[in-house]
Amino acid sequence: MACQVAAAKGCRVIGTAGSDDKCAYAKGYGASECINYSTDKEWWKQVNEITAGKGVDVVFDPVGLVEPSLKCVASKARIVVVGFAGLDGNFEKIAMNRILLKQVELIGYRFGQSLRESPAKRQELWGQLYPMLEYLSVKPTLSAMYEGLESVSTALKDISERRILGKAVVRPETGGSAPRL
């Protein structure tokens, strides 16, 4: 979704992902280039090459790659951290001098928390997103559908093993003779 929103806003999107399939997925949703960080361990060099050494203005980080992202950001860039799964299961330790030297804004963002703190933000955010959905500038990224609550463990395993490309949905079974509470 981040690729789509950025592309809809006119940004050039350079994606990074942990597999070629995920790169193809990102390209299908707005990334003009995508680098597989599982096979290219120094992926930030490629980002710097693509940007002619300028670096990127914004990093959207759902996995915890702030440290290597600092190697390919422009001066006064923003890094928006929305997740911290990490590739090795450990939390990152960031040398703050790298933030200072490039004057980078490091922003942690949790949608639900933001709305709890500022309920009016919901209307502002959806007010910008609805037109993009209406005119199909962005589309939901459903990549896996699981049937029945008994499939929750399978869905969680697929997520933890990084098999899911977009969103995963578990749909409870409908019908049947079991009484509902």
DRENKE-469220 format. One record per residue (C-alpha): residue number from 0; x, y, z; residue in one letter. Coordinates in steps of 0.5 Angstrom, whole numbers, plus 500, padded with zeros to 3 digits. Layout:
# residues N
+-----+-----+-----+-----+------+
: pos :  xx :  yy :  zz : code :
+-----+-----+-----+-----+------+
: NUM :   X :   Y :   Z :    a :
...
+-----+-----+-----+-----+------+
END
This chain:
# residues 181
+-----+-----+-----+-----+------+
: pos :  xx :  yy :  zz : code :
+-----+-----+-----+-----+------+
:   0 : 500 : 500 : 500 :    m :
:   1 : 506 : 505 : 502 :    a :
:   2 : 508 : 504 : 494 :    c :
:   3 : 502 : 505 : 492 :    q :
:   4 : 500 : 512 : 496 :    v :
:   5 : 507 : 514 : 494 :    a :
:   6 : 507 : 513 : 487 :    a :
:   7 : 500 : 516 : 487 :    a :
:   8 : 503 : 522 : 490 :    k :
:   9 : 508 : 523 : 484 :    g :
:  10 : 514 : 520 : 488 :    c :
:  11 : 519 : 515 : 485 :    r :
:  12 : 519 : 509 : 489 :    v :
:  13 : 525 : 505 : 490 :    i :
:  14 : 523 : 498 : 494 :    g :
:  15 : 527 : 493 : 497 :    t :
:  16 : 524 : 486 : 499 :    a :
:  17 : 527 : 480 : 502 :    g :
:  18 : 525 : 476 : 495 :    s :
:  19 : 525 : 476 : 488 :    d :
:  20 : 517 : 475 : 488 :    d :
:  21 : 516 : 481 : 493 :    k :
:  22 : 520 : 485 : 489 :    c :
:  23 : 516 : 483 : 483 :    a :
:  24 : 510 : 485 : 488 :    y :
:  25 : 512 : 491 : 490 :    a :
:  26 : 513 : 493 : 482 :    k :
:  27 : 506 : 491 : 481 :    g :
:  28 : 504 : 496 : 486 :    y :
:  29 : 508 : 502 : 484 :    g :
:  30 : 515 : 501 : 485 :    a :
:  31 : 519 : 503 : 479 :    s :
:  32 : 525 : 499 : 482 :    e :
:  33 : 526 : 494 : 487 :    c :
:  34 : 532 : 491 : 490 :    i :
:  35 : 532 : 484 : 493 :    n :
:  36 : 536 : 485 : 500 :    y :
:  37 : 537 : 478 : 501 :    s :
:  38 : 541 : 477 : 495 :    t :
:  39 : 544 : 484 : 495 :    d :
:  40 : 547 : 485 : 502 :    k :
:  41 : 550 : 492 : 500 :    e :
:  42 : 543 : 494 : 497 :    w :
:  43 : 544 : 501 : 499 :    w :
:  44 : 550 : 502 : 494 :    k :
:  45 : 545 : 500 : 489 :    q :
:  46 : 540 : 505 : 492 :    v :
:  47 : 545 : 511 : 492 :    n :
:  48 : 547 : 509 : 484 :    e :
:  49 : 540 : 509 : 482 :    i :
:  50 : 539 : 516 : 486 :    t :
:  51 : 546 : 518 : 483 :    a :
:  52 : 549 : 519 : 490 :    g :
:  53 : 544 : 524 : 492 :    k :
:  54 : 540 : 519 : 496 :    g :
:  55 : 533 : 518 : 498 :    v :
:  56 : 528 : 523 : 501 :    d :
:  57 : 524 : 518 : 505 :    v :
:  58 : 525 : 511 : 508 :    v :
:  59 : 518 : 507 : 510 :    f :
:  60 : 521 : 502 : 514 :    d :
:  61 : 516 : 496 : 516 :    p :
:  62 : 522 : 491 : 518 :    v :
:  63 : 528 : 494 : 522 :    g :
:  64 : 533 : 496 : 517 :    l :
:  65 : 534 : 503 : 519 :    v :
:  66 : 542 : 502 : 520 :    e :
:  67 : 543 : 501 : 513 :    p :
:  68 : 538 : 506 : 510 :    s :
:  69 : 542 : 511 : 513 :    l :
:  70 : 547 : 509 : 508 :    k :
:  71 : 543 : 511 : 502 :    c :
:  72 : 539 : 517 : 505 :    v :
:  73 : 539 : 524 : 503 :    a :
:  74 : 541 : 530 : 507 :    s :
:  75 : 535 : 532 : 511 :    k :
:  76 : 531 : 525 : 509 :    a :
:  77 : 526 : 522 : 513 :    r :
:  78 : 525 : 515 : 516 :    i :
:  79 : 519 : 513 : 518 :    v :
:  80 : 519 : 506 : 522 :    v :
:  81 : 512 : 502 : 522 :    v :
:  82 : 515 : 496 : 524 :    g :
:  83 : 521 : 493 : 527 :    f :
:  84 : 521 : 485 : 526 :    a :
:  85 : 529 : 485 : 524 :    g :
:  86 : 532 : 480 : 519 :    l :
:  87 : 535 : 476 : 525 :    d :
:  88 : 530 : 477 : 530 :    g :
:  89 : 534 : 483 : 534 :    n :
:  90 : 532 : 490 : 535 :    f :
:  91 : 537 : 495 : 531 :    e :
:  92 : 542 : 499 : 535 :    k :
:  93 : 543 : 506 : 531 :    i :
:  94 : 549 : 510 : 532 :    a :
:  95 : 545 : 517 : 533 :    m :
:  96 : 551 : 521 : 530 :    n :
:  97 : 549 : 518 : 523 :    r :
:  98 : 542 : 521 : 525 :    i :
:  99 : 545 : 528 : 527 :    l :
: 100 : 550 : 528 : 521 :    l :
: 101 : 545 : 528 : 516 :    k :
: 102 : 540 : 531 : 520 :    q :
: 103 : 535 : 526 : 519 :    v :
: 104 : 528 : 526 : 522 :    e :
: 105 : 527 : 519 : 525 :    l :
: 106 : 519 : 518 : 526 :    i :
: 107 : 516 : 512 : 529 :    g :
: 108 : 509 : 511 : 527 :    y :
: 109 : 503 : 507 : 529 :    r :
: 110 : 496 : 508 : 526 :    f :
: 111 : 492 : 506 : 532 :    g :
: 112 : 496 : 509 : 537 :    q :
: 113 : 496 : 516 : 533 :    s :
: 114 : 488 : 515 : 533 :    l :
: 115 : 487 : 514 : 540 :    r :
: 116 : 491 : 520 : 541 :    e :
: 117 : 488 : 524 : 536 :    s :
: 118 : 481 : 522 : 534 :    p :
: 119 : 481 : 528 : 529 :    a :
: 120 : 487 : 525 : 525 :    k :
: 121 : 482 : 519 : 522 :    r :
: 122 : 478 : 524 : 518 :    q :
: 123 : 484 : 527 : 516 :    e :
: 124 : 488 : 521 : 514 :    l :
: 125 : 482 : 518 : 510 :    w :
: 126 : 480 : 524 : 507 :    g :
: 127 : 486 : 524 : 503 :    q :
: 128 : 486 : 516 : 502 :    l :
: 129 : 479 : 515 : 500 :    y :
: 130 : 480 : 519 : 493 :    p :
: 131 : 485 : 515 : 492 :    m :
: 132 : 481 : 509 : 493 :    l :
: 133 : 475 : 512 : 489 :    e :
: 134 : 479 : 513 : 483 :    y :
: 135 : 483 : 507 : 484 :    l :
: 136 : 490 : 510 : 485 :    s :
: 137 : 491 : 505 : 490 :    v :
: 138 : 488 : 498 : 491 :    k :
: 139 : 488 : 494 : 497 :    p :
: 140 : 493 : 489 : 497 :    t :
: 141 : 490 : 482 : 499 :    l :
: 142 : 495 : 476 : 498 :    s :
: 143 : 492 : 471 : 502 :    a :
: 144 : 485 : 469 : 504 :    m :
: 145 : 484 : 463 : 510 :    y :
: 146 : 478 : 460 : 511 :    e :
: 147 : 475 : 458 : 518 :    g :
: 148 : 478 : 460 : 525 :    l :
: 149 : 482 : 454 : 525 :    e :
: 150 : 486 : 457 : 519 :    s :
: 151 : 489 : 462 : 524 :    v :
: 152 : 495 : 458 : 526 :    s :
: 153 : 497 : 457 : 519 :    t :
: 154 : 496 : 464 : 517 :    a :
: 155 : 500 : 466 : 523 :    l :
: 156 : 506 : 461 : 521 :    k :
: 157 : 506 : 464 : 514 :    d :
: 158 : 506 : 471 : 516 :    i :
: 159 : 512 : 469 : 521 :    s :
: 160 : 516 : 465 : 515 :    e :
: 161 : 515 : 472 : 511 :    r :
: 162 : 511 : 468 : 506 :    r :
: 163 : 505 : 473 : 505 :    i :
: 164 : 506 : 479 : 500 :    l :
: 165 : 500 : 484 : 502 :    g :
: 166 : 495 : 483 : 507 :    k :
: 167 : 493 : 476 : 510 :    a :
: 168 : 485 : 475 : 512 :    v :
: 169 : 482 : 470 : 516 :    v :
: 170 : 475 : 469 : 514 :    r :
: 171 : 471 : 465 : 519 :    p :
: 172 : 466 : 460 : 516 :    e :
: 173 : 459 : 462 : 515 :    t :
: 174 : 453 : 458 : 516 :    g :
: 175 : 453 : 451 : 519 :    g :
: 176 : 449 : 449 : 525 :    s :
: 177 : 453 : 451 : 530 :    a :
: 178 : 450 : 456 : 535 :    p :
: 179 : 453 : 463 : 535 :    r :
: 180 : 454 : 467 : 541 :    l :
+-----+-----+-----+-----+------+
END
